[in-house]
Amino acid sequence: MTSVLDRSAEGPPGLVGGTCGGCGFVFFPYQRYGCERCGRYGDELRVRRLAGRGTVLAATVVKLHADPRRTAPFTVLRLRLDDGPVVRAVAADGAQVAVGGRVEAVLVPIPEGADELLGLRFAPELPGGGV
Amino acid sequence: MAGQLGDLQPVYVVGVGWHRYQPLSETSYVELGLTAVRAALADAGIEWAGVDESFIGTGLLGMAVGRPMLRHLGALGRPLVHVENASASGSAAFRLGCVNVAAGLSDVALVLGVDKPAKVYRAPTGVPGLAEDAIVPFTHFSLLTEEYVSRYGASAEDIAMVAVKNHGNGARNPHAHRQRARTLEEVLGGKQVAGSLTSLQCCPVGEGAAAVLVASELGIRRLGIDPAKAVRVASSAAVTETVASSDQQVTADVIGRALSDAQVPASGVDVFELHDAFTIEEPQYVEAAGICPPGKYFPLLKQGAFDIGGQCAVSPSGGLIAMGHPIGPTGVGQIGELALQLRGAAGPRQHPGARVGLAHLVGLGAVGYAHVLVRP
């Protein structure tokens, strides 16, 4: 699977989204199958780095989750990225998030057997962030 | 411009039947389906030989399950097709059955929804996600609950009252998966799922079957069907979500079209069966349908406006929350409930004076369906 993360710049990790060369639609995640707004496809869909910052539209605490790879409770967010797309993501453990609040992407260590992986989460924006 | 069902010849629901919705059991899907079909044939007072073709709504049973079931009704030989459209599989099958009868390809069609719970396989799209493993249907609707609450204000108790109403209706429905009235304390005290959602505010996905027979006027005359059984299908509408819309917008679009095609105002709907897989969907869809203004559902709920006997009986069957959501049968069972209500044959859950019924489902995708039924 293609990575959806872009860590090429300083600051919060970005997301690998796209822009339609035909209609200007900005989307996440990147794909070349076709623009969901106008139908152009292939090379007309260009990679665009989306800033890992946005505003919370909704947040809810999941108390029951069947998949053992993710243990409840955890908080799921619906947020509008500053670059436009609306995405759903998981909040960092212990993060205090509220509707209308500003959040940014963070990478947090996640135990995976003997290894440790980095997982994408969203947490309240640090002061001075987004400048 | 796209045409409408009403442009074709009139089509009627003439027979309805169920196998009760229930938790997964040893009963085969064949037994579930045949029970519903035989009940619908008996209701219409016709023989299987009178059915010209069959539409089978099923989401979970796998490939080609129809003939191993329908062969037990006697010689088949007539067309059958399987229809999958997620939660709206039964609604989609009903629409196709109505269209073929209205077009004159058949005089009588069987629409059958049948399913048993099973793990769902969906082929990968190749498009990566961000947190898709963290999002299951109740997570999606819990997020929508939070959005509704932050926009209009509603307490956890208010939202749980939707389930209290629908469990109360289900307690009066012999076909319902859950047939037990629940108090507010019981609903709120159930297992915590996400946000303020508890298990009794989420639909049970079990097994069952629902069947309806649809017929043209020619079919009704030719087979000697009692005209008092016939309920007119006044309109059929279907839409899909766009990049800019939502379940609620899909609902507003599809119900708007169905009401407009049937030339019925939202205020004229007496009975409304909707996709209440989770409590928050009922306020959202009642408002999207225009049955009450945005943000005004809960005050009206508390006044009893959506009870059986109120301004508009919403989910008198018990809805998905109590009647249950076995997937394929769900949309067909809604039509069966409306037909009983409009005939005045719904027994202890009869909404007095029901003349216009509206059925609505949203399926994953999202696809939206709405049908208006009218007592002739």
Interface residues (C-beta under 8 A of the other chain):
Chain A: M1 T2 S3 V4 L15 F25 F28 P29 Q31 Y33 E36 R37 L57 A58 A59 T60 V61 V62 K63 L64 H65 A66 D67 R69 R70 F74 V76 R78 V87 R88 A89 V90 V99 L120
Chain B: G126 V127 P128 G129 L130 A131 D133 A134 I135 V136 T139 S142 L143 L144 T145 E146 E147 S150 K191 Q192 V193 A194 G195 V243
